[in-house]
Amino acid sequence: NTSYNVSKRLKIGFSLDGNYRNYTEPGYGMSDFLNSLMRTLPIMNDTLANGSYGSSYLRVSGRNNWEHPRMLAYEGTQKMTIQRFISTLSATYTLPWNLTYNVKFGADKYDGLLTNFVPQMFKEDAKTGDIIAYNSAATAPRSSNYDYNNLNLHLYNTLEGKYKIGNGHALNVLAGQSYDNYGTSTF
């Protein structure tokens, strides 16, 4: 962020903010993973000797198909790569008759690539060896890709006048115009 007084009447300013994020989460997302982790019971099997994700033959009310935290952490991914830049260019010019003209232009550029893959997941009953599907064949495997390319533009103009009238009175006048364009493109 910077500003500069070009003259006694003209002041200009500029700002540029940006960030880049690249991260990976489990296939069902971090909130679902943490929710299943918090619901883990001590009677739940982890990974069996043959490498399968374990499932217990013991049943608990309301828990017919237990979440397996290690399976949810390792199977499937959400990958997100996001970059965003926000910039503003502004100017203030003092006109005769106590008038001030302000103009501000802003641009918000957002690019994001979000990919998601959830495979069909299976657990093995530690006692019987039965294979249990965690998610149904109707919902997994599944994948999605979103490519965001957004550009939002903003332009604001104001003309302001401040006048003193008599003793202790003031008159403030403001006229303005704004333009906002929200350009969203998703593929």
N, C-alpha and C positions, 0 to 999 in steps of 0.2 A: 504494500500500500504506500502510495506516495502522492503528494500534492505539491504544486509549484505556483507561486504568484508571478505570473508573466508580467503584469503591470499592476498599477494601483487599482485598476478596475477589473482585471481578468485573473481568475484563478482556475487552474485545471487540476484534475486528479485522475489517478489510475490505480486500479487494484487487480491483482491476479491471484487466485487461489486454485489449487489443484491437488488431487490425490490419486493414488493408484493402489488398488487392492487386488491381491491374488490369493485366494484361499480355497480350501477343500473341506467339505463336511461329509458326514455319513449320508448314505443314499436317502434315508427318510428325513434327513435334516437334524440339526443339532438339538432342537427342542424335543423332538420325539426320542432321540437317543438318550438325552438326560432324563426324560420322564421314565423311560424303561429302566435306566440304571437305578433311579431312586426306588423303583418298585421291585427290585431284585430281592429274592428271598434266599435265606441260607440253605434251603433244601434244593435249590436249582443247581443242576449240573453245569459245569463249564464245558471244556473241550474233552472229548473222550479219547481213550488211548489210540483209537484208529484215526484220529484227526477230525472226526465229525463233531458238530455242535451238539451238545447233550440236551436232552429233555427228560424231565422227571415223570415217573408214573404216578406220583402223588398228586392229588388234586386239591385245589383250594377254591372256595366259593368265589365266583366272578372271574376266575383266571383259567379259562379253558385252554387257551393257546398262549402260553407264556412267551413274553419277549425274551430274547437271548441277547444281552448287551454286547457281548463280544462279536456275535454274528452281525448285529446291526451296525457295529463300528467298522467291521472289516469288509462287509459285502455291500457293494454299491457305493456310488460317490455323487456328490454335488460339487462341481467345480465352478468357481465364479472369478472372473477377471473383469474388473471395473476400473475405468478411469473417468475422472470428472474434472472439468475446468470451468471456473466461474470468473468472469472478468467484468470490470466496470470502468467506463470512461465518463468523466463528468467535467462540467465547466460552469462557472458562475461569472456573470458579467454585470457590473453595476452601471446602469443607464442614468441619464439625467432625470430630474424630478423624483428622486428617491425611489426609483424602480430597480429591481434586481431580476435578472433573467437567469434561470437555472435549467440546465439540460443534463440528462443522465442517460447513457446507453449501457445496457447490460446484456451479456451473453452467457448462457448456461449450457455447456456441452457435456453430454453424458453418453459414454459408450460402455456397453456391458455385454459380455458373453457368458451365459449361464447354461451349463450342461448338467443333466441329471440322468443317472442310470440306477435302476433297482432291479436286481436279478431275482428269479424265484429262489427262495431260501428254504432249506430243509434242516430239520433237527432229527436226531436219533434217540429213541427211548432207551435209556441206559440199561433197563432191566430186560425188555423184550426184544430190542433191536428193531422195532417198528420205525419206519421213516414217517415223519410228520411234516407236512408242508406248513411253513409259517405264513406265507402269503399265497393266495389262490392263483391258479393259472390264468384266471380272468384279469388279474391286476398286475401280474409280473410274468416274464420280464417286461420292463417298460423303460423308455428313455425319452428325453426331451432336450431340445436345444433352443435357446432364445438369444437372439442377437439384437440388442437395443442400440439405436442410433438416434438420439434425441438432441434437438437444438432449440432452446427457448431464447427468444429475443425480446428485449424490453426497451422502450424509449419513453422518457418522461420529460415534459416541458412545463415550466411554471414561470409566470410573471407576477412578481410580488411588489406591492407598494405599501410603505408604512408612513403614516402622516400623523402629526400631532395637531390637534385642533383645540385652541383655547388653552385653558389651564386644567391639566389633569385628564384630558380626553385624547383618545387615539382612534384612528381609522386605519384598519388593515384591509387591503384588497388583494385577492389572490385569484388568478385565472390560470388554467392549466389544461393540459391534454396528455393522454397516455396511450401507448400502443403496446400490446402484449401479443406475442405469437408463440404458441406452444407447438413445436414441431416434433411429433413422435413417430418413430418408424421402428417396427419390430418384425423380425423375420424368424 
